[in-house]
Amino acid sequence: MKVRIHKLFDYLLETTEQSPEAIVGFSLSQSPRLGDFLADLDPNLSLDWNGRSFRGLPELRARILAQAGLDGKCAADDVLVTAGAAEANYLAIMQLLQPGDRLVIEQPGWPQAEVLGTAIGAEIVTVRRHEEEGWRLPLDRLAEAATPGTRMIFLTNPNNPTGQLLSPEDLTECVGIARRAGAWLLVDEVYAGLEWDEPRAPSIAGLYEKGITTGSVSKALGLQGLRTGWLICRDPGLVMDAVILRENSSEIMNVLGEHLAEIALRPERLVPALDRARAQGRANLARLDAFVEATPGLSWRVPRAGLIGLARLPEGLNGEDFARRLLAPPYRTFLLPGSAYGEQQHIRLGVGGDSGTNLATGLERLAGLLREMAPEP
């Protein structure tokens, strides 16, 4: 099995060292500093493996269940701490899928499942979200795609990259679709907690016996560098399979990252951190929405959650060509092209980060390049 590079990662590898002066599309909340945690860290903490559980620090796993609203629905042993949500997704997909298995994915969506499923030799069936339908997940088409015997359905909620949400009723319908097909239902929740006007949706691990919830402290809390995420599932066999596969990859977790994540998820820290992230995100989202509204030829569906969304360029412009031109002098501004998600005429806009992203400067330069490249009327 050989894993082929995906457009998103390929573009990041190619452009990461370009030293942009502004970023339009930052996908993380403002990151805290190590000093913010020092008062709660034991200076005598051993940096050896914690030796208490291969599934991760018990106190961290308890925090993970609490923040996901799964207390009383899932047990501590239903949680496996992983190197970010990416590893959690990897462990589940690699242990569940075999060549020829049917994998149902959404597009646009997080591309990891398609990359891994293709490498395994699974049958990939794509359910398209359409911009003219508000990027909603078409549940009727999902039901058609998830035929009996389907092995896995992979979704994101909030959707990555459009920022649209599945409601509790939508999730209940997804569970019914998965159950009728006999499929595992994996929902990546990395942007959960950043809903702008609606409550957080319930986690799928609490709704379905074959539901798998993955998440991390990376996006909403800006702690991507800790590489601390999780997999939650009530099926003990699946969790143990993930433990076994992780033993042959990362083996055990980063003990310092686990302790920092546990501190970050304490209610007295988590609640104000999410409040700050939502306040900053809402302010940037309002600025971005006003910019799109005022920029001829540019349009988007305003994200309902998360830190990113897809904007449509004027007819005749290609997102990847536009992103490369914007990164080059004199604009020197980074954004991701929509081709990273299979949307060629789009670019990814984001509301994360802090003043270091120079969002206002980036938007000014984006508008300038649009004026330069826009086709004649």
BATORGU-9677 format. One record per residue: x, y, z of N, C-alpha, C, O in turn. Coordinates in steps of 0.001 Angstrom, whole numbers, plus 500000, padded with zeros to 6 digits. Example, Ala and Ser with C-alpha at 12.3 -4.5 7.8 and 13.67 -1.06 7.14 Angstrom:
<pts>
513190494310507800512300495500507800513200496700507800514236496681508465
512850497750507080513670498940507140512900500030507870513409501138508039
</pts>
This chain:
<pts>
500847498811500000500000500000500000500882501238500000501741501383500870
500685502124499047501439503370498993500461504533499082499512504613498302
500691505434500030499832506605500202500331507716499294501485508135499387
499461508189498420499814509253497485499494510616498100498555510748498885
500269511606497742500068512937498296498782513557497772498423513386496607
498100514273498640496880514958498257497190516402497905498192516952498361
496345517016497102496563518376496628496776519360497783497629520243497694
496003519211498867496131520133499990497539520090500559498175521133500715
498034518896500873499364518772501467500442519109500453501468519690500804
500217518748499204501180519059498153501376520572498047502504521055497942
500265521311498076500357522764497985501046523341499224501858524259499107
500730522814500403501367523296501623502872523036501595503658523913501953
503274521848501176504698521535501098505424522486500151506537522937500425
504774522775499045505405523589498015505522525056498424506451525747498006
504586525527499237504508526968499479504835527397500907504901528595501180
505042526452501824505221526786503235506395527726503476506324528578504361
507470527591502709508668528381502968508715529688502182509788530264502003
507563530158501713507525531379500920507525532661501754507610533758501202
507429532529503090507452533686504003506443534758503613506834535881503294
505150534432503631504149535434503276504087536554504309504424536352505476
503664537711503882503511538854504773502110538929505371501883539660506335
501177538181504806499805538149505314499213536780505010499641536097504080
498225536389505804497543535104505619496047535357505604495503535960506529
495387534900504561493934534972504474493439533530504407493467532906503346
492996533016505523492585531616505535493175530853506685493290529630506615
493557531543507758494166530860508897493113530000509584491995530453509828
493474528762509893492469527779510312492519527433511792491847526494512220
493296528164512585493382527911514025492978529147514800493155530271514331
492430528934515998492266530042516914493637530524517376494640529831517202
493672531710517962494931532249518454495563531290519457494896530829520383
496829530992519278497511530010520115497979530634521428498546531727521429
497745529943522545498305530417523812499807530178523870500374529540522983
500445530687524908501876530520525121502121529489526213501258529247527056
503290528891526191503638527908527215503538528524528603503118527866529555
503930529803528711503875530459530008502484530498530613502344530596531832
501458530423529786500086530431530287499768529188531116498786529167531859
500602528153530986500318526881531644501270526586532802501048525639533556
502319527380532950503380527022533891502888526915535324503344526045536066
501970527776535727501489527746537114500779526438537443500705526055538611
500257525746536432499525524490536655500363523257536348499868522134536451
501625523450535971502497522315535671503376521990536868503918522891537508
503516520719537169504392520256538236505818520216537701506092519461536769
506742521008538264508122520997537751508819519659537933509846519402537306
508272518814538778508853517486538982508235516436538072508512515245538217
507396516873537133506764515934536206507819515179535408508679515791534774
507753513863535437508666513045534636508246513115533172507059513026532855
509203513272532299508910513301530870509015511919530245508973511789529021
509151510896531063509024509526530598507541509238530390506681509997530837
507254508132529706505861507720529526505167507648530875505788507281531873
503889507994530917503194508074532203503024506715532872502843506647534088
503079505629532092503033504293532687501707503911533297501615502898533991
500666504709533050499380504454533694498352503849532752497480503097533186
498445504165531489497504503603530530498004503848529121498446504948528791
497932502816528289498280502985526886497241503817526141497487504250525015
496085504045526756495022504803526098495156506305526331494426507088525724
496074506716527196496247508125527514495957508396528975495335507578529652
496407509550529466496178509897530859494699509778531216493860510359530528
494356509038532276492944508902532646492259510240532878491108510419532481
492958511199533526492326512489533779492085513268532482491110514014532384
492958513102531493492738513737530200491555513095529493490737513796528897
491453511783529551490331511110528889489002511519529518487989511619528826
489008511755530827487795512240531488487425513633530985486249513920530763
488420514499530803488154515841530272487613515771528849486717516530528479
488157514868528067487713514724526676486236514343526618485473514906525832
485839513385527454484433512985527480483544514140527920482466514345527363
483994514893528916483172515994529431482983517075528382481865517553528192
484061517477527686483917518555526704483074518128525509482462518968524849
483037516819525224482230516319524112480786516035524514479982515618523680
480449516256525787479094515983526250478782514503526335477630514099526177
479801513689526584479619512235526565479706511594527946479740510368528049
479743512386528995479695511813530339478407511016530500477322511500530178
478534509795530998477368508942531184476949508190529943476131507273530025
477493508558528789477183507864527543478345506985527092478144505931526489
479554507428527391480754506680527043481627506561528294481560507398529195
482440505513528333483335505282529462484745505732529122485075505957527957
485573505861530150486951506310529942487684505409528959488483505893528159
487422504093529007488115503177528107487590503241526675488121502571525789
486551504046526444486097504284525076486923505369524387486719505649523205
487850505978525118488657507088524611490100506629524425490686506000525306
490658506955523263492078506756523006492678508106522649492227508763521712
493702508521523402494400509769523098495372509505521950496090508505521943
495382510416520989496142510209519753496957511455519410496810512500520042
497804511329518414498586512462517925497715513294516983497880513249515763
496792514048517566495870514855516797494707514041516243494702512812516306
493719514753515698492589514069515063493033513294513836492425512283513485
494100513765513176494583513070511977494990511641512300494661510721511551
495704511443513410496073510067513764494845509268514168494751508082513853
493909509893514857492690509185515228491956508676513992491535507521513944
491804509550512989491170509128511740491969508005511082491397507022510611
493280508154511052494159507164510432493983505791511086493834504784510394
494002505758512411493907504470513112492587503770512807492564502560512579
491482504528512801490179503923512539490081503424511103489641502301510859
490487504253510162490368503888508745491244502689508415490802501759507741
492479502708508887493414501634508544493023500297509161493309499245508590
492379500326510308491988499067510944490635498554510464490345497366510604
489814499418509908488478498990509495488366498654508017487603497762507646
489110499349507168488936499182505728489881498140505144491049498054505523
489354497355504219490122496387503450489899496669501959488945497358501597
490762496147501104490556496351499661489149495924499234488668494854499608
488506496778498450487168496490497953486046496956498842484896496985498404
486341497329500102485297497833500988484748499159500464485469499941499843
483474499397500720482826500635500282482994501717501350482600501538502502
483581502830500948483789503982501820483024505162501227483276505560500089
482100505714501989481300506846501540481856508109502196481981508181503419
482190509105501368482744510357501860481939511532501320481150511375500388
482137512698501901481513513929501420482546514752500658483748514643500899
482057515576499735482926516529499048482145517816498811481040517779498271
482723518980499217484016519121499862484001518596501294482993518654501998
485147518088501685485316517547503024486795517335503294487631517549502416
487108516922504486488502516675504846489016515497504011488427514417504061
490108515679503237490499514691502224491189513437502749491461512525501968
491476513363504024492275512254504553491661510889504267492370509956503890
490354510768504444489713509465504252489850508989502817490101507809502574
489688509898501867489827509515500456491251509084500147491461508105499430
492239509810500686493643509459500453493940508055500973494522507236500261
493545507781502195493836506476502798493003505373502159493505504280501896
491730505662501910490878504657501279491381504256499905491344503080499544
491851505230499139492407504939497817493643504067497932493811503121497163
494519504382498898495733503588499089495409502149499480496094501217499061
494372501974500275493970500632500704493365499839499553493447498611499530
492759500536498603492058499867497511490572499752497768489904498879497213
490043500651498627488612500655498897487851501259497721488422501970496895
486563500967497659485682501609496689485224502934497289484523502947498301
485612504038496674485285505367497200484022505878496523483968505963495296
483013506218497304481769506774496790481603508173497387481590508338498607
481478509156496534481452510547496974480034511113496941479319510976495948
479645511744498031478379512464498116478718513946498091479374514447499004
478283514645497065478680516040496881477747517001497623476521516914497541
478375517905498335477683519085498847477738520140497738478788520343497129
476619520807497475476579521794496396476414523200496970475622523434497883
477180524116496409477143525495496878475748526085496746475289526805497633
475077525784495648473747526354495438472721525801496427471622526342496551
473076524731497126472223524176498182472734524578499562472365523972500568
473579525597499604474121526063500877475176525142501460475426525162502665
475794524335500612476811523351501053476241522346502066477003521703502789
474932522208502121474365521245503066474683519828502620474897519578501434
474714518900503569474899517494503237473563516925502767472601516917503535
473480516450501526472211515919501026471968514508501585472544513534501101
471138514416502576470956513142503270470280512099502380470494510900502559
469467512551501422468860511586500508469935510922499649469889509716499406
470899511715499195471977511150498386472951510330499242473553509371498760
473099510709500495473914509894501404473276508516501581473975507503501583
471961508479501727471260507201501887471400506336500631471542505118500733
471361506952499465471537506197498224472952505627498110473148504519497610
473933506399498580475328505961498465475669504855499451476463503967499141
475068504904500643475394503936501689474544502681501519473612502435502285
474878501911500525474159500667500245474480499624501311475488499746502006
473638498603501448473928497554502432475324496969502217475728496680501091
476039496806503312477404496296503227478459497389503203479653497096503264
478033498653503113478997499754503190479796499618504481479232499368505546
481103499783504379481957499578505547482058500834506416482036500738507643
482166501998505796482347503226506579481768504428505863481836504536504638
481193505337506650480819506675506211481705507649506978481800507574508204
482350508556506264483267509521506892482745510922506641482605511343505493
482451511657507732481916513019507646482687513945508570483434513491509437
482502515244508382483030516240509301481879517108509783480992517461509005
481893517452511068480855518307511629481421519114512799481746518542513840
481545520437512640481237521265511473482019520828510237483129520304510326
481398521064509080482050520630507851483346521386507624483401522612507717
484369520636507328485680521166506949485830520913505456486108519780505063
485651521954504585486011523352504812484889524389504706485200525580504689
483619524021504634482596525034504344482011525669505595481359526709505507
482229525062506765481696525609507996480212525399508185479603526066509021
479603524483507427478178524197507603477993523110508666478916522353508964
476791523049509229476541522190510390475485521126510113474511521354509395
475708519968510702474670518951510788473934519160512107474558519222513166
472629519266512045471815519451513244471680518123513988472024517076513439
471187518149515220470912516879515908469987515973515104470162514754515091
469006516567514435468093515760513609468824515160512411468579514011512044
469718515934511804470519515412510694471372514235511156471461513215510471
471995514384512317472859513318512832472049512056513138472510510940512899
470852512243513662469987511082513905469674510368512597469661509138512544
469423511136511547469164510529510244470419509835509707470325508762509111
471587510439509914472842509802509494473034508464510204473472507487509596
472703508428511495472806507175512247471885506118511645472278504961511493
470664506513511305469743505560510692470277505039509370470160503849509079
470858505916508570471439505503507287472572504517507511472649503484506846
473463504845508462474599503961508746474135502621509297474656501572508916
473167502656510185472699501411510805472056500491509765472286499282509780
471256501055508870470639500221507836471688499598506921471511498484506428
472777500322506698473839499793505831474800498874506581475586498157505961
474741498892507915475700498133508706477070498788508726478082498113508913
477108500113508532478369500828508359478840501473509653478034501824510515
480139501623509777480723502488510782480501503932510334480540504233509141
480269504814511297480044506226511002481076507044511776480979507190512994
482062507575511056483107508382511676482824509853511401482670510257510249
482756510651512459482530512091512335483697512822512985483907512736514195
484447513538512166485583514348512616485036515678513126484384516415512386
485307515979514399484739517160515056485806518196515418485677518857516449
486850518358514608487943519232515029487499520683515240488137521413515998
486417521112514582485963522494514756484792522611515735484222523693515875
484428521538516404483338521594517375483702522569518493484852522641518926
482706523309518946482931524333519959483018525723519379482991526705520120
483124525825518051483207527121517384481958527368516533482048527839515400
480806527045517095479543527341516416479195528801516689479307529263517825
478771529535515648478588530974515819477245531334516428477178532231517269
476181530665516033474855531054516534474022529857516988472841530015517296
474606528687517035473863527479517370474628526671518411475844526826518527
473959525824519163474663524987520133475494523923519435475262523591518272
476451523405520155477273522320519632476408521088519397475562520751520225
476618520423518277475861519210517953476340518048518824477492518046519257
475494517077519083475925515918519868476985515112519133476990515039517905
477881514508519907478941513683519326478389512323518932477577511733519645
478843511839517791478267510631517203478543509396518041477774508436517985
479629509391518824479937508223519653478865507973520702478717506850521184
478114509014521058477043508837522021475712508496521388474752508202522101
475629508528520064474364508306519364474277506938518696473182506474518376
475414506292518483475434505102517629476507504149518131477630504552518434
476135502881518213477071501876518733478282501684517836479322501212518296
478164502041516565479308501983515652479744503391515232480325503583514164
479453504360516087479859505734515833481253505993516371481602505529517456
482047506729515619483417507070516002483547508587515958483370509206514908
483855509172517095484103510607517184485604510843517227486309510193517999
486105511767516406487498512175516499487545513694516681486667514419516212
488582514153517367488726515578517619490099515874518174490944514985518278
490323517137518534491638517523519052491554518889519711490517519551519673
492661519301520314492774520639520891493355521626519883493658522764520243
493515521211518636494249522005517654493519523260517211494097524347517236
492266523136516808491591524225516101490962525232517049491372526392517069
489973524814517836489257525752518690490157526360519754489978527520520125
491130525588520254492001526065521322493363526529520820494178527004521611
493625526401519523494882526869518963496098526100519416497208526632519380
495921524854519845497017524068520416497493522977519455497788521857519872
497564523312518182497968522335517174499334521726517468499558520543517211
500251522537518008501600522049518255501700520969519303502721520285519372
500681520786520120500715519702521107500536518344520459500935517328521027
499932518312519260499604517057518591498837516128519536499209514972519733
497773516656520106496969515885521052495521515869520592494860516906520532
495047514688520272493669514515519837493100513253520446493646512715521409
491981512775519872491333511621520467490420510899519483489940511454518494
490214509655519809489227508788519164488308508306520272488777507858521318
486993508395520049486002507914521015485067506955520304484496507287519266
484914505768520862484015504768520281483609503783521365484437503380522183
482330503390521375481844502459522396482140501007522061481854500118522863
482710500755520886483052499382520519484454499063521033485427499617520522
484586498180522035485910497930522626486884497304521639488091497520521746
486381496531520680487262495915519691487911496944518795489100496840518495
487150497943518357487706498987517510488758499794518254489814500098517699
488478500146519511489449500925520287490727500123520481491823500667520347
490602498850520790491806498030520979492570497874519668493800497887519669
491871497729518566492556497678517265493356498947517022494463498905516487
492775500091517426493481501364517271494709501415518174495761501908517768
494576500910519390495727500846520303496844500008519685498016500382519743
496474498880519096497460497971518501498166498624517327499386498517517203
497418499301516463498049499955515317498944501095515782500037501280515248
498491501861516770499317502962517265500613502449517889501643503119517821
500565501276518490501785500668519044502838500476517966504034500458518257
502397500332516717503321500128515610503572501403514807504155501359513724
503126502539515347503411503819514683503975504779515723505182504774515965
503129505607516345503621506529517366503835505851518712504516506405519575
503275504678518907503433503817520085502734504373521320501739503808521773
503241505471521866502635506088523035502519507589522777503036508100521783
501840508282523677501609509701523478502748510545524028503635510057524728
502693511834523685503602512847524197503126513234525592502098513897525726
503855512832526636503356513000528000503182514475528361502228514825529056
504083515345527904503926516769528190502701517318527465501946518111528028
502506516896526220501324517323525480500043516875526157499065517622526189
500036515659526699498857515168527408498547516032528622497394516401528849
499573516355529402499354517169530601498881518571530234497982519106530884
499466519171529211499037520503528793497597520480528268496815521391528541
497259519438527516495896519324526996494902519151528135493806519711528094
495276518380529150494374518190530296494120519514531000492991519811531391
495175520309531159495008521634531772494092522502530912493194523168531427
494326522492529598493533523319528683492055522949528691491200523801528451
491747521673528969490360521206528938489664521295530292488498520916530410
490352521785531304489678522011532578488602523072532379488853524075531712
487421522877532936486316523811532659486663525266532911486251526141532148
487420525542533978487741526934534295488657527574533254488768528799533196
489318526749532426490119527260531317489385527137529983489433528041529149
488708526012529794488080525731528504486994526749528172486957527275527059
486122527028529116484994527926528841485474529315528425485033529807527387
486357529972529183486817531289528712487639531232527433487597532165526631
488396530137527228489176530019525992488258529936524777488524530567523755
487180529161524881486230529068523775485477530385523586485187530782522458
485163531061524693484494532363524580485378533353523825484894534090522965
486681533373524145487600534279523454487720533920521985487709534792521116
487836532607521711487978532159520323486748532509519508486861532915518352
485565532354520106484335532686519380484210534189519169483778534629518103
484583534980520168484496536434520026485431536923518924485041537739518089
486658536428518926487605536839517892487169536320516525487263537030515524
486694535080516492486246534509515229485056535260514658485003535515513455
484093535618515515482921536366515038483331537727514468482809538161513441
484273538393515146484723539701514663485395539569513297485130540358512390
486264538570513156486933538366511867485952537913510794486080538281509626
484962537106511205483971536638510240483140537799509720482833537855508529
482772538727510596482017539900510154482840540724509167482320541203508160
484122540882509464485003541622508557485108540913507211485054541550506159
485257539598507252485407538830506024484125538841505200484164538958503976
482987538719505884481712538718505175481473540067504504480984540124503375
481816541151505194481664542478504601482586542639503396482218543267502403
483779542071503491484718542143502372484172541397501157484207541914500041
483666540177501373483115539403500253481939540143499631481817540216498408
481080540689500477479895541408499989480286542615499138479601542955498173
481400543260499509481799544487498827482725544260497633483068545210496930
483130543018497400484110542734496355483418542146495132482891541036495201
483408542859494029482714542370492825483236541013492374484445540790492297
482313540120492080482669538813491551482954537761492584483010536576492253
483140538162493852483450537212494925482171536898495689481380537799495971
481960535627496025480753535247496766481061534051497646482010533307497398
480239533875498690480388532678499532479141532446500358478280533318500481
479063531261500918478046530934501901478701531105503268479675530421503581
478174532008504073478821532335505344478909531087506216477897530418506426
480100530755506731480228529587507618479370529755508868479300530843509440
478726528684509283477942528691510510478775528263511710478353528420512856
479948527725511445480826527250512521482226527081511961482428527093510746
483187526924512856484554526708512410485209528000511962484628529078512085
486412527886511445487221529061511150487491529266509668488226530181509296
486908528429508817487182528535507391485901528410506577484890527887507046
485973528906505340484876528782504399485413528872502988486558529276502784
484602528500502010485007528557500610484328529723499919483113529895500010
485132530525499225484601531654498451484786531382496967485833530896496539
483765531700496190483809531493494743484422532710494066484041533849494334
485384532444493180486017533497492397485147533856491190484256533093490818
485401535007490583484660535357489361484856534303488269485878533618488233
483888534184487400483979533253486279485270533495485501485670534633485257
485901532397485122487126532496484337488395532448485151489483532341484585
488284532524486499489471532450487351489567531071487987488561530493488400
490785530552488060491063529257488682491681529505490053492604530307490193
491169528814491052491615529046492413493092528815492637493734529576493361
493649527771492027495063527482492237495944528524491562496941528959492137
495587528926490350496341529990489684496300531273490511497306531967490658
495135531569491040494965532781491826495808532715493101496475533689493449
495786531573493802496532531435495053498034531584494822498731532192495635
498528531036493729499966531146493430500350532595493111501396533076493549
499518533269492365499795534673492049499760535523493322500570536434493488
498828535222494208498699536000495430499899535795496356500286536710497083
500482534605496330501634534322497191502917534956496657503834535251497424
502978535159495365504183535717494741504234537230494948503208537853495223
505439537831494815505536539291494864504678539901493755504564539294492690
504080541053493950504233541920495121503217541654496224503224542355497237
502335540654496058501234540468497002501656539709498259501265540089499363
502440538654498114503021537909499231501983537580500317502209537807501505
500858537047499876499760536698500780499358535248500541499167534829499399
499231534493501610498944533060501511497458532779501708496823533322502612
496923531934500860495640531280501095495646529947500361496459529726499463
494747529075500742494652527763500097493665527814498939492589528398499069
494018527207497806493056527120496702491980526090496992492213525118497710
490813526307496436489720525354496613490000523996496007489323523024496343
490999523901495104491343522607494516491792521612495579491737520403495356
492239522112496745492599521216497847491395520413498317491546519385498978
490191520888497974488947520210498365488100519839497157486913519546497296
488706519852495968487984519477494767487121520573494192486262520300493354
487328521829494625486532522955494143487458523927493416488082524780494047
487549523802492100488575524492491325488388526007491252489363526743491099
487155526475491359486903527902491190486796528634492526486297529758492591
487265527992493581487123528570494910488485528796495568489503528240495156
488462529623496590489597529799497480489095529630498908487918529849499196
490008529236499803489623529066501201489934530345501969491075530810501976
488925530909502609489095532059503478488967531615504928488229530678505230
489685532286505827489647531872507219489669533051508169490111534145507818
489182532811509387489032533880510371489844533600511625489630534246512651
490770532653511566491553532300512740492765533185512921492973534155512192
493573532817513932494826533505514169494667534800514935493601535099515473
495763535575514974495769536846515694496262537941514759496207537796513538
496740539029515335497183540154514508498345539783513605498578540447512594
499079538732513950500219538314513137499849537816511761500709537720510885
498576537495511554498162537047510220497986538220509259497937538028508044
497891539433509802497725540636508966496541540494508013496660540703506805
495398540132508591494225539847507765493811541050506921493497540897505741
493809542246507515493378543423506763494268543662505550493789543976504461
495586543507505761496524543662504643496281542598503585496282542881502387
496071541359504050495830540273503112494593540496502275494604540227501074
493518540986502886492284541232502140492478542354501122491959542287500008
493221543373501507493500544464500574494259543958499346493973544358498218
495232543072499586496017542548498476495203541568497647495351541510496426
494342540797498309493450539883497574492564540685496627492401540315495465
491997541776497117491146542610496270491934543197495104491424543307493989
493201543578495378494032544118494314494306543116493218494267543458492037
494580541890493594494827540859492587493555540520491822493606540248490623
492427540533492499491162540302491802490943541353490718490529541030489604
491221542605491049491062543663490054492006543445488863491661543724487714
493212542935489176494198542699488121493817541533487231494011541584486017
493268540465487841493030539227487092491610539099486560491352538286485672
490697539884487089489308539712486688489141539863485181489676540800484588
488404538952484560488193539059483100487394540303482753486619540813483562
487599540778481533486873541939481071485358541656481049484941540563480667
484530542645481461483080542411481423482583542266480015481388542065479799
</pts>
